[in-house]
Amino acid sequence: MKTAIYCIATNRVQAETIVDKLKISGFSSADISVLLPDQTGTRDFAHEQNTKLPEGAATGGIAGMGVGAILGWLTGIGTLAIPGVGPFIAAGPIMAALSGAALVGAAGGLIGGLVGMGIPEYEAKLYDGKIRGGNVLISVHTDNSDQAEIAKDIYKKAGAEDINSTSEASVA
């Protein structure tokens, strides 16, 4: 059974530092998830928005290295619009989970997507508020307890907040 280890980075530089340290420590790009609000628009992120479902999720491709080399290394990075919540940049297993939440509309929303990934509802509400406030949610998915401890240590040394973990049956 995999464990997901979550934290909040208070800014993008801190998030990129954490992701870089995870990469150096041997974590796969497919096991790292990042979720941040897309508040900057096209002047800071070089992306093209391709609306695929007008009433649901809008997923766009990230062009070049507009999100930075570190975040650009992650698997499945793209933009995601959750109705009633707003646009986000997501990567990794969280992208698939939140795409499903976006398809069901605002009723599922960000909190529903996070709960669907196995995060307890009270933590999902905490993360929702922090992400909407401009913070970055980072998670690592592993079935190795030593790697879980390494991830927690990386989070702590980088000054991340709200470090938690949860067991999950599977990650999409």
C-alpha angles and dihedrals in degrees: 000000000000125000123214116211113199135191142164120239111201095216142012096257091056090046092052090049091052093047090048092051090048090051092049089049091059104261114149120241087235091060097052121082127192128185124183135158115260094227098139101067125205096319091075102024120050100215137135118224113220112183109214101166114028093197097040140022123355112203120187133182121247110235119221117324096320092135092052129267095272098051090036088063091067122102120256098002115177146122123283129189118203111197111247092010107062143231123328138178110228137176138179128013092337089066092064093044094050093043086062091049091050091052092059090050132228092330089074096033126151096310091051091050092050092047088049088058090057100264111141112251095245090054091044089055090049092050092045092057094045094047091049087050091060102268125130125240114213126184136177122202118208141150092206116093092204090055090048089056091047090053092050090049091051090050093049095047090050091053096246119168134224096022110189139153136207136184116243132194092218141336118228 
